[in-house]
């Protein structure tokens, strides 16, 4: 049985919306499966800072309570034109499901 891409609740086969969260059901074309991280991503890219939150919150993706977040540095590696965008930034991810919670670009990288 398919599951909702937002709250991961089971979806009936013909459902247009998730009965749990109300989000529109994603089609197979809307979903991109990531390969196994350990086999593709170099070990030095998997390092991150861990920050503790003052009070627990729920991840909007996996709905698990989290007390910490991972902060990963982003660096622009390639651009085929002169870019006015910053050279780097930070991505904040859930430590449970590893999905991105927030991103920022900054001029200091």
The first five atom37 places (N, CA, C, CB, O) and aatype in JSON, in Angstrom:
{
  "aatype": [20, 20, 20, 20, 20, 20, 20, 20, 20, 20, 20, 20, 20, 20, 20, 20, 20, 20, 20, 20, 20, 20, 20, 20, 20, 20, 20, 20, 20, 20, 20, 20, 20, 20, 20, 20, 20, 20, 20, 20, 20, 20, 20, 20, 20, 20, 20, 20, 20, 20, 20, 20, 20, 20, 20, 20, 20, 20, 20, 20, 20, 20, 20, 20, 20, 20, 20, 20, 20, 20, 20, 20, 20, 20, 20, 20, 20, 20, 20, 20, 20, 20, 20, 20, 20, 20, 20, 20, 20, 20, 20, 20, 20, 20, 20, 20, 20, 20, 20, 20, 20, 20, 20, 20, 20, 20, 20, 20, 20],
  "atom_mask": [
    [1, 1, 1, 1, 1],
    [1, 1, 1, 1, 1],
    [1, 1, 1, 1, 1],
    [1, 1, 1, 1, 1],
    [1, 1, 1, 1, 1],
    [1, 1, 1, 1, 1],
    [1, 1, 1, 1, 1],
    [1, 1, 1, 1, 1],
    [1, 1, 1, 1, 1],
    [1, 1, 1, 1, 1],
    [1, 1, 1, 1, 1],
    [1, 1, 1, 1, 1],
    [1, 1, 1, 1, 1],
    [1, 1, 1, 1, 1],
    [1, 1, 1, 1, 1],
    [1, 1, 1, 1, 1],
    [1, 1, 1, 1, 1],
    [1, 1, 1, 1, 1],
    [1, 1, 1, 1, 1],
    [1, 1, 1, 1, 1],
    [1, 1, 1, 1, 1],
    [1, 1, 1, 1, 1],
    [1, 1, 1, 1, 1],
    [1, 1, 1, 1, 1],
    [1, 1, 1, 1, 1],
    [1, 1, 1, 1, 1],
    [1, 1, 1, 1, 1],
    [1, 1, 1, 1, 1],
    [1, 1, 1, 1, 1],
    [1, 1, 1, 1, 1],
    [1, 1, 1, 1, 1],
    [1, 1, 1, 1, 1],
    [1, 1, 1, 1, 1],
    [1, 1, 1, 1, 1],
    [1, 1, 1, 1, 1],
    [1, 1, 1, 1, 1],
    [1, 1, 1, 1, 1],
    [1, 1, 1, 1, 1],
    [1, 1, 1, 1, 1],
    [1, 1, 1, 1, 1],
    [1, 1, 1, 1, 1],
    [1, 1, 1, 1, 1],
    [1, 1, 1, 1, 1],
    [1, 1, 1, 1, 1],
    [1, 1, 1, 1, 1],
    [1, 1, 1, 1, 1],
    [1, 1, 1, 1, 1],
    [1, 1, 1, 1, 1],
    [1, 1, 1, 1, 1],
    [1, 1, 1, 1, 1],
    [1, 1, 1, 1, 1],
    [1, 1, 1, 1, 1],
    [1, 1, 1, 1, 1],
    [1, 1, 1, 1, 1],
    [1, 1, 1, 1, 1],
    [1, 1, 1, 1, 1],
    [1, 1, 1, 1, 1],
    [1, 1, 1, 1, 1],
    [1, 1, 1, 1, 1],
    [1, 1, 1, 1, 1],
    [1, 1, 1, 1, 1],
    [1, 1, 1, 1, 1],
    [1, 1, 1, 1, 1],
    [1, 1, 1, 1, 1],
    [1, 1, 1, 1, 1],
    [1, 1, 1, 1, 1],
    [1, 1, 1, 1, 1],
    [1, 1, 1, 1, 1],
    [1, 1, 1, 1, 1],
    [1, 1, 1, 1, 1],
    [1, 1, 1, 1, 1],
    [1, 1, 1, 1, 1],
    [1, 1, 1, 1, 1],
    [1, 1, 1, 1, 1],
    [1, 1, 1, 1, 1],
    [1, 1, 1, 1, 1],
    [1, 1, 1, 1, 1],
    [1, 1, 1, 1, 1],
    [1, 1, 1, 1, 1],
    [1, 1, 1, 1, 1],
    [1, 1, 1, 1, 1],
    [1, 1, 1, 1, 1],
    [1, 1, 1, 1, 1],
    [1, 1, 1, 1, 1],
    [1, 1, 1, 1, 1],
    [1, 1, 1, 1, 1],
    [1, 1, 1, 1, 1],
    [1, 1, 1, 1, 1],
    [1, 1, 1, 1, 1],
    [1, 1, 1, 1, 1],
    [1, 1, 1, 1, 1],
    [1, 1, 1, 1, 1],
    [1, 1, 1, 1, 1],
    [1, 1, 1, 1, 1],
    [1, 1, 1, 1, 1],
    [1, 1, 1, 1, 1],
    [1, 1, 1, 1, 1],
    [1, 1, 1, 1, 1],
    [1, 1, 1, 1, 1],
    [1, 1, 1, 1, 1],
    [1, 1, 1, 1, 1],
    [1, 1, 1, 1, 1],
    [1, 1, 1, 1, 1],
    [1, 1, 1, 1, 1],
    [1, 1, 1, 1, 1],
    [1, 1, 1, 1, 1],
    [1, 1, 1, 1, 1],
    [1, 1, 1, 1, 1],
    [1, 1, 1, 1, 1]
  ],
  "atom_positions": [
    [[0.84, -1.17, 0.0], [0.0, 0.0, 0.0], [0.89, 1.24, 0.0], [-0.96, -0.01, 1.21], [1.93, 1.27, 0.66]],
    [[0.48, 2.26, -0.74], [1.25, 3.5, -0.82], [1.12, 4.27, 0.49], [0.76, 4.37, -2.01], [0.19, 4.05, 1.26]],
    [[2.08, 5.17, 0.72], [2.02, 6.0, 1.92], [2.12, 7.46, 1.54], [3.14, 5.61, 2.9], [2.68, 7.81, 0.5]],
    [[1.58, 8.32, 2.39], [1.61, 9.76, 2.17], [3.06, 10.24, 2.23], [0.73, 10.5, 3.23], [3.81, 9.85, 3.12]],
    [[3.45, 11.08, 1.29], [4.82, 11.6, 1.25], [5.08, 12.6, 2.37], [5.09, 12.26, -0.1], [6.24, 12.89, 2.67]],
    [[4.04, 13.13, 2.99], [4.2, 14.14, 4.03], [4.16, 13.56, 5.44], [3.14, 15.2, 3.89], [5.02, 13.85, 6.26]],
    [[3.14, 12.72, 5.73], [2.99, 12.19, 7.09], [3.24, 10.68, 7.18], [1.61, 12.52, 7.62], [3.24, 10.12, 8.27]],
    [[3.44, 10.04, 6.05], [3.76, 8.61, 5.95], [2.65, 7.69, 6.42], [5.0, 8.32, 6.74], [2.91, 6.53, 6.76]],
    [[1.43, 8.18, 6.45], [0.29, 7.33, 6.78], [-0.11, 6.54, 5.52], [-0.92, 8.18, 7.31], [0.12, 7.03, 4.41]],
    [[-0.69, 5.33, 5.67], [-1.11, 4.55, 4.5], [-2.19, 5.27, 3.71], [-1.62, 3.16, 4.94], [-3.1, 5.88, 4.28]],
    [[-2.09, 5.2, 2.37], [-3.07, 5.8, 1.48], [-3.87, 4.71, 0.78], [-2.39, 6.72, 0.43], [-3.28, 3.76, 0.27]],
    [[-5.2, 4.82, 0.75], [-5.97, 3.89, -0.06], [-5.58, 4.08, -1.53], [-7.52, 4.11, 0.14], [-5.17, 5.17, -1.92]],
    [[-5.71, 3.06, -2.34], [-5.26, 3.08, -3.73], [-5.78, 4.22, -4.57], [-5.64, 1.82, -4.38], [-5.05, 4.73, -5.42]],
    [[-7.01, 4.66, -4.38], [-7.59, 5.69, -5.23], [-7.7, 7.05, -4.53], [-8.95, 5.26, -5.69], [-8.37, 7.95, -5.04]],
    [[-7.06, 7.21, -3.39], [-7.19, 8.46, -2.64], [-6.48, 9.6, -3.34], [-6.64, 8.29, -1.22], [-5.33, 9.45, -3.77]],
    [[-7.15, 10.74, -3.45], [-6.54, 11.93, -4.02], [-5.86, 12.77, -2.96], [-7.58, 12.76, -4.75], [-4.94, 13.54, -3.26]],
    [[-6.32, 12.62, -1.7], [-5.75, 13.35, -0.56], [-5.55, 12.39, 0.6], [-6.67, 14.53, -0.15], [-6.28, 11.4, 0.75]],
    [[-4.57, 12.69, 1.42], [-4.31, 11.9, 2.62], [-5.39, 12.2, 3.66], [-2.88, 12.19, 3.19], [-5.67, 13.37, 3.93]],
    [[-5.98, 11.18, 4.23], [-7.03, 11.4, 5.23], [-6.44, 11.89, 6.56], [-7.82, 10.12, 5.46], [-7.17, 12.48, 7.36]],
    [[-5.15, 11.67, 6.81], [-4.53, 12.07, 8.07], [-4.1, 13.53, 8.07], [-3.34, 11.19, 8.37], [-4.38, 14.26, 9.02]],
    [[-3.42, 13.98, 7.0], [-2.89, 15.34, 6.99], [-3.55, 16.25, 5.96], [-1.41, 15.31, 6.73], [-3.36, 17.46, 6.01]],
    [[-4.31, 15.69, 5.02], [-5.02, 16.49, 4.03], [-4.2, 16.9, 2.83], [-5.55, 17.7, 4.67], [-4.71, 17.6, 1.95]],
    [[-2.93, 16.5, 2.75], [-2.09, 16.84, 1.61], [-2.5, 16.04, 0.38], [-0.6, 16.61, 1.93], [-2.98, 14.91, 0.51]],
    [[-2.31, 16.61, -0.81], [-2.6, 15.9, -2.04], [-1.63, 14.73, -2.18], [-2.5, 16.85, -3.27], [-0.44, 14.86, -1.92]],
    [[-2.16, 13.6, -2.6], [-1.33, 12.4, -2.77], [-0.37, 12.62, -3.94], [-2.21, 11.14, -3.02], [-0.77, 13.09, -5.0]],
    [[0.9, 12.27, -3.75], [1.92, 12.43, -4.78], [1.82, 11.28, -5.77], [3.34, 12.49, -4.17], [1.55, 10.14, -5.4]],
    [[2.03, 11.6, -7.03], [2.07, 10.54, -8.04], [3.49, 9.98, -8.09], [1.63, 11.08, -9.44], [4.4, 10.53, -7.48]],
    [[3.67, 8.9, -8.82], [5.0, 8.28, -8.93], [6.0, 9.23, -9.55], [4.93, 6.99, -9.74], [7.19, 9.14, -9.27]],
    [[5.53, 10.16, -10.41], [6.43, 11.12, -11.05], [6.92, 12.19, -10.08], [5.74, 11.77, -12.22], [7.95, 12.82, -10.32]],
    [[6.18, 12.42, -8.96], [6.53, 13.45, -8.0], [7.58, 12.99, -6.99], [5.3, 13.9, -7.28], [8.1, 13.82, -6.24]],
    [[7.89, 11.71, -6.95], [8.75, 11.16, -5.91], [10.12, 10.83, -6.5], [8.11, 9.9, -5.28], [10.23, 10.18, -7.54]],
    [[11.17, 11.29, -5.8], [12.54, 10.98, -6.2], [13.17, 10.18, -5.08], [13.36, 12.28, -6.49], [13.33, 10.68, -3.97]],
    [[13.52, 8.95, -5.34], [14.15, 8.09, -4.34], [15.65, 8.34, -4.33], [13.85, 6.59, -4.62], [16.3, 8.26, -5.37]],
    [[16.19, 8.63, -3.16], [17.63, 8.83, -3.02], [18.32, 7.48, -2.88], [17.94, 9.73, -1.82], [17.8, 6.59, -2.22]],
    [[19.48, 7.33, -3.49], [20.23, 6.08, -3.32], [20.76, 5.98, -1.9], [21.39, 6.0, -4.34], [20.73, 6.95, -1.14]],
    [[21.25, 4.81, -1.54], [21.83, 4.57, -0.23], [22.95, 5.58, 0.02], [22.36, 3.11, -0.11], [23.91, 5.63, -0.74]],
    [[22.83, 6.38, 1.08], [23.76, 7.48, 1.35], [25.19, 7.0, 1.55], [23.32, 8.25, 2.56], [26.13, 7.64, 1.08]],
    [[25.38, 5.89, 2.25], [26.73, 5.44, 2.55], [27.5, 5.03, 1.3], [26.68, 4.27, 3.53], [28.72, 5.15, 1.25]],
    [[26.8, 4.54, 0.29], [27.5, 4.08, -0.92], [27.78, 5.21, -1.9], [26.69, 3.0, -1.6], [28.64, 5.05, -2.77]],
    [[27.09, 6.33, -1.79], [27.23, 7.41, -2.76], [27.97, 8.62, -2.18], [25.86, 7.83, -3.25], [28.82, 9.19, -2.87]],
    [[27.66, 9.02, -0.97], [28.2, 10.24, -0.38], [29.51, 9.95, 0.32], [27.18, 10.87, 0.6], [29.57, 9.07, 1.18]],
    [[30.59, 10.67, -0.03], [31.87, 10.46, 0.65], [31.75, 10.75, 2.14], [32.96, 11.36, 0.03], [30.95, 11.59, 2.56]],
    [[32.53, 10.05, 2.95], [32.46, 10.16, 4.41], [32.7, 11.58, 4.89], [33.47, 9.22, 5.05], [32.05, 12.03, 5.84]],
    [[33.64, 12.31, 4.26], [33.93, 13.67, 4.72], [32.79, 14.64, 4.43], [35.21, 14.18, 4.08], [32.76, 15.73, 5.0]],
    [[31.85, 14.28, 3.57], [30.68, 15.12, 3.31], [29.57, 14.86, 4.32], [30.16, 14.88, 1.89], [28.62, 15.64, 4.4]],
    [[29.67, 13.8, 5.07], [28.61, 13.43, 6.0], [28.81, 14.02, 7.39], [28.52, 11.94, 6.1], [28.02, 13.74, 8.29]],
    [[29.84, 14.83, 7.58], [30.06, 15.44, 8.88], [29.11, 16.62, 9.06], [31.53, 15.89, 9.04], [28.8, 17.33, 8.11]],
    [[28.65, 16.82, 10.28], [27.72, 17.91, 10.57], [27.84, 18.31, 12.02], [26.26, 17.5, 10.23], [28.29, 17.53, 12.86]],
    [[27.42, 19.53, 12.3], [27.34, 19.99, 13.69], [26.0, 19.57, 14.25], [27.53, 21.54, 13.78], [25.01, 19.49, 13.53]],
    [[25.96, 19.3, 15.53], [24.73, 18.89, 16.2], [24.35, 19.98, 17.2], [24.89, 17.5, 16.91], [25.16, 20.34, 18.05]],
    [[23.13, 20.49, 17.1], [22.64, 21.54, 17.99], [21.48, 21.01, 18.8], [22.22, 22.8, 17.19], [20.62, 20.3, 18.27]],
    [[21.44, 21.34, 20.1], [20.36, 20.94, 20.99], [19.33, 22.06, 21.07], [20.91, 20.58, 22.41], [19.69, 23.23, 21.25]],
    [[18.06, 21.7, 20.93], [16.98, 22.68, 21.01], [16.61, 22.91, 22.48], [15.74, 22.2, 20.2], [16.76, 22.01, 23.3]],
    [[16.12, 24.1, 22.82], [15.71, 24.4, 24.2], [14.52, 23.56, 24.63], [15.38, 25.89, 24.34], [14.42, 23.19, 25.8]],
    [[13.62, 23.26, 23.72], [12.48, 22.4, 24.02], [12.22, 21.52, 22.8], [11.2, 23.25, 24.4], [12.54, 21.91, 21.68]],
    [[11.65, 20.33, 23.0], [11.44, 19.42, 21.87], [10.4, 19.95, 20.89], [11.02, 18.05, 22.38], [9.45, 20.63, 21.29]],
    [[10.58, 19.63, 19.62], [9.63, 19.97, 18.56], [9.39, 18.72, 17.73], [10.17, 21.15, 17.66], [10.11, 17.73, 17.87]],
    [[8.38, 18.75, 16.88], [8.11, 17.62, 15.98], [8.61, 17.95, 14.59], [6.59, 17.28, 15.95], [8.39, 19.05, 14.08]],
    [[9.27, 16.99, 13.98], [9.71, 17.13, 12.6], [8.47, 17.18, 11.71], [10.68, 15.95, 12.18], [7.58, 16.34, 11.86]],
    [[8.37, 18.13, 10.78], [7.19, 18.2, 9.92], [7.13, 17.05, 8.91], [7.18, 19.52, 9.19], [6.08, 16.82, 8.3]],
    [[8.23, 16.33, 8.72], [8.25, 15.23, 7.76], [7.92, 13.89, 8.41], [9.62, 15.16, 7.1], [6.98, 13.21, 7.99]],
    [[8.68, 13.51, 9.44], [8.49, 12.19, 10.05], [7.61, 12.25, 11.3], [9.83, 11.58, 10.42], [7.22, 11.21, 11.83]],
    [[7.29, 13.47, 11.78], [6.42, 13.69, 12.94], [7.0, 13.16, 14.25], [5.08, 13.04, 12.7], [6.29, 13.07, 15.25]],
    [[8.28, 12.81, 14.26], [8.94, 12.35, 15.48], [9.38, 13.55, 16.32], [10.17, 11.44, 15.15], [9.8, 14.57, 15.76]],
    [[9.28, 13.46, 17.64], [9.8, 14.55, 18.48], [11.33, 14.58, 18.36], [9.36, 14.37, 19.98], [11.99, 13.54, 18.42]],
    [[11.87, 15.78, 18.19], [13.33, 15.91, 18.09], [13.8, 16.94, 19.1], [13.76, 16.31, 16.64], [13.13, 17.94, 19.34]],
    [[14.97, 16.69, 19.68], [15.58, 17.61, 20.63], [16.86, 18.21, 20.06], [15.87, 16.9, 21.96], [17.41, 19.16, 20.61]],
    [[17.34, 17.63, 18.96], [18.55, 18.14, 18.32], [18.31, 18.27, 16.82], [19.76, 17.21, 18.6], [17.42, 17.62, 16.28]],
    [[19.11, 19.09, 16.17], [19.1, 19.2, 14.71], [20.54, 19.12, 14.22], [18.42, 20.54, 14.23], [21.47, 19.47, 14.95]],
    [[20.7, 18.65, 13.0], [22.03, 18.61, 12.39], [22.15, 19.8, 11.45], [22.26, 17.26, 11.62], [21.22, 20.13, 10.73]],
    [[23.3, 20.45, 11.47], [23.57, 21.58, 10.59], [24.73, 21.19, 9.68], [23.88, 22.89, 11.41], [25.82, 20.86, 10.15]],
    [[24.48, 21.24, 8.38], [25.46, 20.82, 7.39], [25.84, 22.03, 6.54], [24.89, 19.68, 6.49], [24.98, 22.81, 6.14]],
    [[27.11, 22.19, 6.28], [27.6, 23.29, 5.46], [27.38, 22.99, 3.99], [29.09, 23.56, 5.74], [27.58, 21.86, 3.54]],
    [[26.96, 23.99, 3.23], [26.81, 23.86, 1.78], [27.83, 24.79, 1.11], [25.35, 24.22, 1.31], [28.05, 25.91, 1.57]],
    [[28.45, 24.31, 0.04], [29.4, 25.1, -0.71], [29.08, 24.96, -2.19], [30.86, 24.66, -0.42], [28.91, 23.86, -2.7]],
    [[29.0, 26.09, -2.88], [28.76, 26.05, -4.32], [29.99, 25.46, -4.99], [28.44, 27.48, -4.89], [31.11, 25.94, -4.78]],
    [[29.8, 24.43, -5.78], [30.93, 23.76, -6.41], [31.02, 24.0, -7.9], [30.84, 22.29, -6.15], [32.09, 23.87, -8.49]],
    [[29.91, 24.35, -8.52], [29.95, 24.51, -9.97], [28.81, 25.41, -10.41], [29.88, 23.14, -10.69], [27.69, 25.27, -9.93]],
    [[29.1, 26.33, -11.31], [28.06, 27.16, -11.91], [28.54, 27.58, -13.29], [27.75, 28.42, -11.01], [29.67, 28.05, -13.43]],
    [[27.7, 27.42, -14.33], [28.14, 27.7, -15.7], [28.03, 29.18, -16.09], [27.33, 26.88, -16.66], [28.13, 29.51, -17.27]],
    [[27.84, 30.06, -15.13], [27.69, 31.49, -15.41], [28.17, 32.28, -14.2], [26.21, 31.84, -15.77], [28.43, 31.7, -13.14]],
    [[28.29, 33.59, -14.34], [28.63, 34.43, -13.21], [27.4, 34.55, -12.33], [29.15, 35.83, -13.66], [26.37, 35.07, -12.76]],
    [[27.51, 34.07, -11.11], [26.36, 34.03, -10.21], [26.44, 35.13, -9.16], [26.27, 32.67, -9.53], [27.5, 35.39, -8.59]],
    [[25.31, 35.76, -8.92], [25.24, 36.76, -7.86], [24.8, 36.12, -6.53], [24.27, 37.89, -8.24], [24.74, 36.8, -5.51]],
    [[24.5, 34.82, -6.56], [24.11, 34.11, -5.34], [25.33, 33.86, -4.45], [23.42, 32.79, -5.68], [26.45, 33.78, -4.95]],
    [[25.13, 33.75, -3.16], [26.24, 33.48, -2.24], [26.95, 32.16, -2.56], [25.73, 33.44, -0.79], [26.38, 31.28, -3.2]],
    [[28.19, 32.05, -2.11], [29.0, 30.86, -2.38], [28.7, 29.68, -1.47], [30.44, 31.2, -2.27], [29.13, 28.57, -1.76]],
    [[27.99, 29.89, -0.4], [27.72, 28.79, 0.52], [26.57, 29.1, 1.44], [28.95, 28.48, 1.34], [25.89, 30.12, 1.3]],
    [[26.36, 28.19, 2.36], [25.28, 28.37, 3.32], [25.21, 27.19, 4.26], [23.95, 28.55, 2.6], [26.18, 26.46, 4.43]],
    [[24.06, 27.02, 4.88], [23.84, 25.94, 5.83], [22.51, 25.27, 5.55], [23.89, 26.46, 7.28], [21.55, 25.92, 5.12]],
    [[22.45, 23.97, 5.79], [21.2, 23.21, 5.71], [20.97, 22.6, 7.09], [21.25, 22.11, 4.59], [21.88, 22.02, 7.68]],
    [[19.75, 22.73, 7.58], [19.37, 22.16, 8.88], [18.51, 20.93, 8.61], [18.62, 23.2, 9.77], [17.51, 21.02, 7.9]],
    [[18.89, 19.78, 9.19], [18.19, 18.53, 8.92], [17.71, 17.87, 10.2], [19.08, 17.57, 8.15], [18.25, 18.1, 11.28]],
    [[16.67, 17.05, 10.06], [16.14, 16.25, 11.17], [17.12, 15.09, 11.43], [14.69, 15.72, 10.85], [17.53, 14.43, 10.48]],
    [[17.5, 14.83, 12.67], [18.42, 13.73, 12.94], [17.75, 12.36, 12.78], [18.98, 13.87, 14.33], [18.45, 11.35, 12.64]],
    [[16.42, 12.3, 12.81], [15.71, 11.02, 12.68], [15.58, 10.6, 11.22], [14.31, 11.13, 13.31], [16.04, 9.52, 10.84]],
    [[14.96, 11.45, 10.38], [14.7, 11.07, 8.99], [15.69, 11.69, 8.01], [13.29, 11.49, 8.6], [15.68, 11.35, 6.83]],
    [[16.55, 12.6, 8.48], [17.59, 13.26, 7.7], [17.04, 14.11, 6.55], [18.53, 12.24, 7.15], [17.76, 14.38, 5.59]],
    [[15.78, 14.52, 6.64], [15.22, 15.42, 5.63], [15.55, 16.86, 6.0], [13.68, 15.23, 5.5], [15.73, 17.18, 7.17]],
    [[15.63, 17.72, 4.99], [15.98, 19.12, 5.21], [14.81, 19.85, 5.86], [16.36, 19.8, 3.88], [13.68, 19.79, 5.38]],
    [[15.09, 20.55, 6.95], [14.1, 21.36, 7.64], [14.18, 22.81, 7.2], [14.28, 21.26, 9.16], [13.16, 23.5, 7.1]],
    [[15.39, 23.29, 6.93], [15.6, 24.69, 6.59], [16.94, 24.83, 5.89], [15.52, 25.59, 7.85], [17.85, 24.03, 6.1]],
    [[17.06, 25.87, 5.06], [18.33, 26.18, 4.41], [18.53, 27.68, 4.4], [18.38, 25.6, 2.97], [17.56, 28.44, 4.42]],
    [[19.78, 28.1, 4.36], [20.09, 29.5, 4.21], [21.33, 29.63, 3.35], [20.3, 30.18, 5.58], [22.22, 28.78, 3.4]],
    [[21.38, 30.67, 2.57], [22.58, 31.0, 1.8], [23.2, 32.21, 2.43], [22.26, 31.25, 0.28], [22.49, 33.12, 2.88]],
    [[24.53, 32.24, 2.48], [25.21, 33.39, 3.07], [26.45, 33.72, 2.26], [25.58, 33.1, 4.54], [26.98, 32.88, 1.53]],
    [[26.91, 34.95, 2.4], [28.1, 35.37, 1.67], [29.37, 34.89, 2.35], [28.12, 36.89, 1.53], [30.44, 34.91, 1.74]],
    [[29.27, 34.46, 3.6], [30.44, 33.95, 4.33], [30.42, 32.43, 4.27], [30.45, 34.45, 5.82], [29.53, 31.8, 4.85]],
    [[31.39, 31.84, 3.58], [31.43, 30.38, 3.48], [32.79, 29.85, 3.79], [31.01, 29.92, 2.11], [33.0, 28.64, 3.76]]
  ]
}
